[in-house]
Amino acid sequence: MSQVLLTGGNGFIGAHIVNTLLQRGYSLVTTVRSEAKTTFLRDQFASYGDKLQFAIVPDIAIPGAFDEVLQTHTFDAVLHTSSPYTFGM
């Protein structure tokens, strides 16, 4: 069984990818910006148990933002769907 890192799993596209990967038997860790952002995904995919895990990455724009999750797990694939979001430019 393969393990996948999906960044931005709570976004529109990310949530569809979570669904597809879980249906196909993958285990995955998805990054979100805060614990509160996990609620929808936890509820939606509760039947998959520990096949769906979360890593909190508050700011993907800082150098090394994904270092902890990449050092904590071993992944067969990484799907990067998150993007920085700001209110001001």
FIGUDO-596140 format. One line per 4 residues: number of its first residue (from 1); their letters; for each residue x, y, z of N, C-alpha, C, O, CB. Coordinates in steps of 0.001 Angstrom, whole numbers. Last residue first. Glycine has a CB too. Layout:
<recs>
NUM	a	X Y Z X Y Z X Y Z X Y Z X Y Z; ...
</recs>
This chain:
<recs>
89	mgft	-1679 42585 -997 -504 42390 -1845 476 43506 -1615 1540 43531 -2235 -893 42319 -3327; -3760 40832 1296 -3176 42050 755 -1957 41740 -73 -1284 40733 144 -2820 43013 1866; -4546 38354 2018 -5599 39344 1801 -5055 40630 1202 -5814 41431 657 -6308 39649 3105; -3205 35339 572 -3095 36524 1400 -4238 37476 1068 -4822 37416 -14 -1727 37212 1199
85	ypss	-2096 32119 268 -3278 32981 168 -3095 34152 1106 -2858 33971 2301 -4587 32203 502; -220 29680 -1568 -306 30749 -561 -1537 31623 -804 -1954 31831 -1943 975 31617 -581; -1647 26457 -2161 -1036 27672 -2663 -1159 28756 -1589 -2099 28743 -794 -1700 28122 -4001; -1578 22891 -2636 -1804 24089 -1841 -1129 25284 -2497 -182 25147 -3272 -1287 23898 -406
81	thlv	-954 20642 -4000 -2110 21400 -4492 -2370 22661 -3678 -3284 23422 -3994 -3347 20526 -4476; 1243 18293 -4760 1271 19643 -4189 131 20464 -4787 218 20928 -5924 2647 20334 -4453; 1765 15113 -3840 903 15909 -4717 767 17283 -4073 237 17411 -2970 -514 15226 -4936; 4196 12668 -3736 3783 13954 -3172 2960 14671 -4238 3390 14820 -5382 5027 14824 -2720
77	adft	4700 9197 -2958 4369 10276 -3891 3989 11522 -3106 3525 11445 -1969 3215 9857 -4843; 5525 7657 -930 5772 7137 -2272 5500 8198 -3331 5999 8115 -4453 4909 5903 -2532; 7059 8759 2096 6025 8865 1070 6490 8241 -234 7667 8286 -591 5640 10326 844; 7385 8530 5495 7981 8110 4228 6865 8066 3194 5845 7409 3399 8701 6712 4356
73	htql	7454 11136 8006 6812 10060 7246 7663 9700 6033 8535 10459 5609 5386 10474 6801; 9042 13135 9078 8283 12278 9987 7721 11047 9286 7533 10012 9925 7153 13064 10619; 10079 14693 7096 11018 13943 7927 10318 12938 8833 10944 11989 9305 11840 14896 8766; 7838 15878 6021 8673 15045 5145 9677 14213 5930 10082 13143 5477 9409 15915 4141
69	vedf	6904 17352 8186 6091 16242 7686 6915 15322 6780 6703 14109 6779 4866 16776 6922; 9103 19191 8451 8698 18286 9532 7898 17097 9024 8181 15957 9391 7884 19038 10563; 9263 20610 5934 10346 19762 6427 9886 18744 7470 10237 17568 7385 11432 20622 7013; 7538 22429 4877 7124 21032 4820 8168 20071 5396 7981 18855 5352 6825 20654 3394
65	agpi	8870 24882 5215 7511 24705 5740 7088 23239 5806 6348 22855 6711 6526 25474 4884; 11337 25790 4367 11286 24601 5220 9905 24282 5762 9783 23480 6688 12221 24769 6360; 10489 29199 4202 11444 28140 3870 11353 26985 4874 11298 27205 6084 12879 28703 3837; 6993 29919 3969 8265 30056 4677 9208 28917 4286 8760 27792 4064 8040 30072 6211
61	aidp	4619 29388 2706 5550 30282 2022 6894 30422 2735 7836 30980 2171 4924 31638 1873; 2832 27998 4192 3624 27231 3224 4677 28076 2528 5540 27540 1833 2716 26612 2189; 2034 28101 7382 2452 29038 6339 3368 28322 5359 4535 28069 5656 3164 30275 6950; 1145 25904 8972 454 27196 9012 803 28151 7869 -47 28928 7436 756 27865 10300
57	viaf	537 22808 8654 1574 23667 8077 940 25059 7955 279 25359 6961 2099 23115 6657; -159 19849 10201 -465 21271 10228 743 22048 9713 1837 21954 10271 -853 21730 11661; -1240 16908 8771 -64 17646 9225 -419 19122 9125 -914 19586 8098 1230 17293 8373; -3270 13989 9201 -3104 15413 8936 -1778 15930 9471 -1266 15453 10484 -4250 16200 9546
53	qlkd	-4457 11004 7555 -3801 11715 8650 -3554 13157 8218 -3622 13494 7036 -2461 11015 9057; -6275 8296 6710 -6183 9734 6466 -5621 10394 7719 -6222 10350 8792 -7579 10340 6086; -6281 5816 7732 -5715 5946 6382 -5579 7409 5985 -4860 7736 5040 -6587 5205 5358; -7569 5541 10157 -6218 6110 10169 -5548 6137 8796 -4361 6450 8703 -5358 5333 11119
49	gysa	-10799 5756 8747 -9971 5637 9944 -8617 6288 9804 -8511 7442 9386 -9789 4204 10291; -12685 5895 6819 -11360 5420 6403 -10377 5339 7565 -9241 4900 7385 -10798 6330 5328; -14946 7075 7834 -14972 5622 7635 -13617 5050 7219 -13426 3835 7264 -16007 5270 6592; -14505 9825 7742 -14343 9112 9014 -14276 7597 8823 -13602 6912 9592 -15491 9458 9955
45	fqdr	-14613 11777 5783 -13900 10527 5499 -13640 9689 6748 -12671 8933 6804 -12586 10834 4822; -16082 13955 6762 -16397 13400 5448 -15801 12006 5233 -16410 11159 4580 -15900 14334 4370; -14791 14553 9213 -16195 14131 9169 -16520 13401 7872 -17160 12350 7888 -17118 15338 9328; -12213 15240 8330 -12400 14187 9341 -13823 13647 9312 -14039 12437 9379 -12072 14721 10745
41	lftt	-12845 17370 6588 -12265 16136 6062 -12412 14980 7048 -12705 13857 6640 -10792 16349 5726; -13887 19284 8412 -14682 18795 7284 -14156 17452 6782 -14925 16514 6577 -14680 19821 6143; -11632 19604 10250 -12972 19160 10659 -13780 18569 9514 -14306 17462 9637 -13733 20315 11258; -9220 20721 9624 -9350 19271 9455 -10780 18788 9645 -11110 17672 9243 -8442 18553 10427
37	kaes	-9105 23361 10279 -9312 23051 8858 -9458 21547 8612 -9787 21140 7498 -8150 23597 8028; -8381 23390 12936 -9783 23659 12596 -10098 23288 11145 -11234 22941 10824 -10108 25137 12836; -5619 23138 12781 -6413 21986 13220 -7882 22164 12850 -8553 21197 12490 -6274 21783 14739; -4451 24758 9753 -4757 24732 11183 -5568 23480 11503 -6131 22846 10611 -5530 26012 11611
33	rvtt	-3753 24292 7090 -3138 25426 7795 -3383 25422 9295 -2609 26018 10044 -3651 26711 7224; -2823 20944 6116 -3807 22014 6263 -3153 23104 7095 -2124 22875 7732 -5145 21499 6928; -1805 18119 4247 -1471 19302 5021 -2632 20280 4986 -3324 20425 3979 -189 19963 4489; -2387 14657 4640 -2664 15902 3945 -2329 17074 4847 -2544 17026 6058 -4132 15966 3494
29	vlsy	-1355 11480 4028 -1212 12580 4969 -1493 13823 4151 -903 14020 3089 227 12618 5663; -2925 8385 3218 -2375 9683 2914 -2312 10585 4128 -3079 10474 5085 -3174 10333 1844; -3090 5295 1551 -3021 5996 2827 -2444 7359 2512 -1578 7489 1647 -2151 5215 3902; -5249 4103 -1073 -4032 4750 -606 -4195 5228 835 -5304 5527 1279 -3667 5926 -1519
25	grql	-7575 3062 -2186 -6823 2273 -1223 -5533 2879 -714 -4792 2219 15 -6520 998 -1810; -9262 4512 -3730 -8356 3603 -4437 -7405 2865 -3500 -6529 2129 -3955 -7556 4372 -5460; -10518 6144 -1911 -11315 5132 -2614 -10436 4101 -3307 -10829 2943 -3451 -12229 5797 -3635; -8342 7817 -1284 -8878 6898 -282 -9706 5796 -925 -9607 4636 -527 -9724 7656 736
21	ltnv	-8040 9213 -3739 -6958 8388 -3195 -7471 7381 -2178 -7076 6215 -2206 -5898 9268 -2555; -10556 10519 -4002 -10087 9570 -5009 -9013 8644 -4447 -9066 7431 -4652 -9546 10316 -6227; -10604 12181 -1691 -11644 11190 -1947 -11163 10106 -2909 -11344 8915 -2654 -12889 11870 -2508; -8343 13787 -2154 -8439 12951 -944 -9436 11828 -1185 -9147 10662 -916 -8863 13799 298
17	ihag	-9222 15075 -4492 -8081 14156 -4565 -8063 13241 -3349 -7797 12046 -3482 -6753 14939 -4665; -11247 16636 -3430 -11583 15627 -4441 -10448 14610 -4592 -10697 13422 -4797 -11877 16304 -5801; -9727 18252 -1758 -10730 17366 -1162 -11170 16286 -2154 -11435 15150 -1759 -11948 18178 -691; -8174 19702 -3670 -7552 18785 -2719 -8537 17795 -2126 -8219 16612 -1999 -6896 19561 -1614
13	ifgn	-10052 21357 -4902 -9415 20283 -5674 -8816 19238 -4744 -8931 18038 -4991 -8326 20853 -6601; -10753 22915 -2559 -11746 22311 -3454 -11153 21126 -4226 -11700 20024 -4197 -12284 23364 -4440; -8727 22109 375 -9175 22961 -724 -10144 22209 -1628 -10331 21001 -1476 -7976 23467 -1537; -7694 20338 2152 -9006 20889 2474 -9502 21876 1410 -10599 22419 1544 -8955 21575 3826
9	ggtl	-5141 19617 1306 -6232 18657 1193 -7612 19202 1509 -8611 18573 1160 -5964 17526 2075; -2591 20835 924 -3836 21535 640 -5044 20640 487 -5887 20880 -377 -3679 22327 -580; -611 18135 -267 -675 19452 354 -2009 20093 -20 -2499 19920 -1136 530 20351 -91; -342 14852 401 -1134 15779 -384 -1154 17106 344 -1664 17192 1461 -2574 15243 -621
5	lvqs	1653 12104 259 1533 13408 892 771 14302 -72 1182 14491 -1218 2939 14014 1256; 826 8660 429 918 9873 -359 854 11083 569 99 11092 1542 -207 9928 -1419; 1820 5315 398 1472 6474 1217 1783 7736 434 2858 7872 -149 2237 6460 2573; 590 2174 -861 1385 3389 -989 883 4485 -56 -308 4575 241 1367 3880 -2429
1	m	837 -1180 0 0 0 0 879 1239 0 1819 1331 789 -951 0 1209
</recs>
